[in-house]
Amino acid sequence: MSELQQARWYVVHTYSGHENKVKATIEKAVKTRSMEDCITQVVVPTEDVVETTKTGKEKTRQRKIFPGYVLVKMVITDESWYVVRNTKGVTGFVGPGSKPVPLSEDEVIAMGIELTEPKIAAGNIDLEIGDTVEVANGPFGGQVGTVEEINLETKEVKVCIDAFGKKTLFVVEADGIEKI
């Protein structure tokens, strides 16, 4: 891979309902093949939707913005193309024929993808997506996890920890975690 190649965003078409599984499978393949330089980020764009239940309570849930699609920030090489294209649940890259076409910067912005990772200052700690943190208190106090999302408005952070034998995502206030 040449130094001049920069990771770009590509759209991958998946079977509907398999987006999160595809994301997890690609991320696992990146780790096992040590391809962090080629495939830098995998995103299933979601938005929070407030719904009213039958009992009248408001419930917030995450809804996929583009069902059937996963966004991958990567440098196209024979190996990276192969890993993504042959992931179970992937039907192909979006583009003419089998040639992946990167999104333009304007398209990336229009899709709501952060071009720069958001940062949050919790006390005197700067947090970024991907940081390893320890939960300070609550039911998961002492657990170590990874920052997955940062909400700058509410100063809440989604942290992924290994709980009950599987990866679990939960929301914690930014001042309730410590960067490791």
Disulfide bonds with the S-S distance in Angstrom:
none
